[in-house]
């Protein structure tokens, strides 16, 4: 039997495994990097072992350090979670060689699927349908469009879509760099890009006694950057006969490699009902909670029991209801999915029925790796949490999940929350007509629009000003019971300035009179109640409550109109914040991977100047307008902070009529 488990991972998945271990009476060991010293997973474990450094290559990807940590903490088993070393056969063998129990599939099965190139050959031999694989060095126009993919790892890293031959060399180079950074293996391959197809996967679970379960399918088609953001079980596109075919192919795949443990067989499903093998993920998937909910299972518990040598029951539990999961990321969809860093001032999801476990009945589940006050850094994936709704029907699950997301309080960093809420309300999604091109089909401008419109932002600003005034009065040492700004004769209105989420300025002007609130621009608004944290306003016959929280120079306002974050502009400008016109600023902290321009170059709008690596992904920083690069302040390998001036671009000078311009731009 297993008595103490080290989880060779971090964040949400480490906390998820710890939850099951506590239920089973198994001791827990966490490992943490210097960047994760205050992380929840490190605090929750019975024992925690430091891995010196912050970068994954120095910490969570160091199998030797993790095995040393297991020995030092007295662990007798290792659970790899997902990502990092979870699909590294050499690490699995090293764990076993150290006399520890490996809570995962046999290393030979990991090896067989560790290379997606070899995996496809094995599956073809087993009769599982596979896509052709053009040689990257011999791709022709007839092969396009294609997808360049990392042979190792997953999670959308090391993947590039190619639609013209001109794009291929850079796509191959970028995919290899990203694959080497994320998985330590630069090998890539190509396969046809099936546009408007669905991404369908089957959860498998096998024991060491020859029994293999296929626990139905999951729909994972809504993706950004080839990474899933919405998953559900079952798929609205799969009927009973197709489900039987998919499950049969998944079982054949598992048996072909002697699989033991939990895993996922992934397929692409075309509109005409054909499906093709993509890969086997030899680990637990991020989206495993939807399968757990509809089947009433704890997959981590079953992983541990299989690792202890126990057999699976003869039959898997029958599915019940429908479950939908969304991944909440610290990122800005409207800015090209740019990852966000900073302090998570507030993270609260009211109404969650369970954490890291299946609710007792239909309900809401939360699996998170963060808590209020945590720092979202640059070193790891920007996923904050997964929110899962389980309901009797698909519409019921979507409605519950949409309401929970809209009511969540997530303050301090920009997230994809508004996008997810809009997806769950979209008629195309509700009809089940999604595919891997869904976001492009609907339009990111539509889906990423803020939930709070312009009128809601102005009303939220009024609520923020009233809450601030109430906070000031409650803190006053003299006459604290009087309303803020009170005069016994009419006077000038109280004024408060904010910067709206779109960067525009808002000025709130109001007076509290004997007759109540008089707010400029809001003639029909009356004040019902105001405290430092809550303001209630009557707009005509409608009463609305606004929850207000101040954090530094930000004021967060949550209401039924949508969440709004306002900034309080400084009273005096800081000269150090001033930058030269045309400055290209780093949108996030990161490491410079490549510089694609030099001082003196003339560049066009949209030309990539610098490539940054942050949160395990590459981000291209492009010129916002055409001009001449007058300054270039960074080089490869350099670490930069958010807001750092990477380069300065001077706009071309316009010559007067009848004049020409010299190469330096001086009219003559």
URVENDA-V567931 format. One record per backbone hydrogen bond with DSSP energy under -0.5 kcal/mol. CO is the residue of the C=O (numbers start at 1). NH is the residue of the N-H. If there is no record, write none. Layout:
# URVENDA-V567931
<<CO	NH> <CO	NH>>
This chain:
# URVENDA-V567931
<<3	27> <4	76> <4	77> <5	7> <5	29> <6	8> <6	79> <7	9> <7	31> <9	31> <10	13> <10	14> <11	15> <12	16> <13	17> <14	18> <15	19> <16	20> <17	21> <18	22> <19	23> <20	24> <21	25> <21	26> <22	25> <27	5> <28	47> <29	7> <30	49> <32	51> <33	36> <34	37> <36	39> <39	42> <39	43> <40	44> <41	45> <47	30> <49	32> <50	52> <51	34> <53	34> <53	35> <55	58> <55	59> <56	59> <56	61> <59	62> <61	63> <62	66> <63	67> <64	68> <65	69> <66	70> <67	71> <68	72> <69	73> <70	74> <70	75> <71	74> <76	101> <77	6> <78	103> <79	8> <81	284> <83	86> <85	88> <87	89> <88	92> <89	93> <90	94> <91	95> <92	96> <93	97> <94	98> <95	100> <96	99> <101	78> <101	103> <102	104> <106	109> <106	110> <107	111> <108	112> <109	113> <110	114> <111	115> <114	116> <115	119> <116	120> <117	121> <118	122> <119	123> <120	124> <121	125> <122	126> <123	128> <124	127> <129	277> <132	192> <134	190> <135	138> <136	139> <140	143> <140	144> <141	144> <145	193> <146	162> <147	191> <148	160> <149	189> <151	116> <154	157> <156	159> <158	150> <160	148> <162	145> <162	146> <164	167> <164	168> <165	168> <165	169> <167	171> <168	172> <169	173> <170	174> <171	175> <172	176> <173	177> <174	178> <175	179> <176	180> <177	181> <178	182> <179	183> <179	184> <179	185> <180	184> <187	151> <187	152> <189	149> <191	147> <192	194> <193	195> <194	197> <197	436> <198	200> <198	269> <199	220> <200	267> <201	218> <202	265> <203	215> <204	263> <205	213> <206	261> <207	210> <211	207> <213	205> <213	215> <214	216> <216	203> <218	201> <218	220> <219	232> <221	223> <222	229> <222	230> <224	227> <227	224> <229	327> <230	222> <231	325> <232	219> <233	323> <235	238> <237	239> <239	243> <240	244> <241	245> <242	246> <243	247> <244	248> <245	249> <246	250> <247	251> <248	252> <249	253> <250	254> <251	255> <252	256> <253	257> <254	257> <254	259> <255	258> <261	206> <263	204> <264	266> <264	281> <265	202> <266	278> <266	279> <267	200> <268	270> <268	276> <269	198> <270	273> <274	270> <276	268> <277	131> <279	266> <279	281> <280	282> <281	264> <281	283> <285	288> <286	289> <287	290> <287	291> <288	292> <289	293> <290	294> <291	295> <292	296> <292	297> <294	320> <297	299> <298	302> <299	303> <300	304> <301	305> <302	306> <303	307> <304	308> <305	310> <306	309> <322	391> <323	233> <324	389> <325	231> <326	328> <326	387> <327	329> <328	384> <328	385> <329	331> <329	416> <330	340> <331	333> <332	335> <332	337> <332	338> <333	336> <338	332> <342	376> <343	345> <344	373> <346	411> <348	409> <349	352> <354	366> <363	390> <364	353> <364	354> <365	388> <366	356> <367	386> <371	374> <374	344> <375	377> <376	342> <378	615> <382	330> <384	369> <384	370> <385	328> <386	367> <387	326> <388	365> <389	324> <390	363> <391	322> <393	397> <394	398> <395	399> <396	400> <397	401> <398	402> <399	403> <400	404> <401	405> <402	406> <403	407> <404	408> <405	408> <408	410> <409	348> <409	411> <411	345> <411	346> <416	420> <417	421> <418	422> <419	423> <420	424> <421	425> <422	426> <423	426> <426	430> <427	431> <428	433> <429	432> <435	438> <437	441> <438	442> <439	443> <443	446> <443	447> <444	448> <446	449> <451	453> <453	457> <454	458> <455	459> <456	460> <457	461> <458	462> <459	463> <460	464> <461	465> <462	466> <463	467> <464	468> <465	469> <466	470> <467	471> <468	472> <469	473> <470	474> <471	475> <472	476> <473	476> <479	482> <483	486> <494	510> <496	508> <498	500> <498	506> <499	567> <500	503> <504	500> <506	498> <506	508> <508	496> <509	520> <510	494> <511	513> <511	518> <513	516> <516	513> <518	511> <519	522> <522	519> <522	525> <524	540> <526	528> <526	538> <529	536> <533	548> <534	531> <535	537> <535	546> <536	528> <536	529> <537	539> <537	544> <538	526> <538	540> <539	542> <541	543> <542	539> <544	537> <546	535> <546	548> <547	558> <549	556> <551	554> <553	568> <554	551> <555	557> <555	566> <556	549> <557	564> <558	547> <559	562> <564	557> <564	566> <566	555> <567	499> <567	569> <573	575> <574	577> <575	578> <580	583> <582	649> <583	585> <584	646> <584	647> <586	643> <590	640> <591	593> <591	613> <592	637> <594	611> <598	601> <601	603> <601	629> <603	627> <604	607> <607	623> <609	596> <609	597> <610	612> <610	621> <611	593> <611	594> <612	614> <612	619> <613	591> <614	617> <617	614> <619	612> <620	622> <621	609> <621	610> <623	606> <627	603> <628	630> <628	650> <629	600> <631	648> <635	638> <638	592> <640	590> <641	644> <644	586> <644	646> <646	633> <646	634> <647	584> <648	630> <648	631> <648	650> <650	628> <653	655> <656	659> <660	668> <662	665> <665	667> <666	662>>
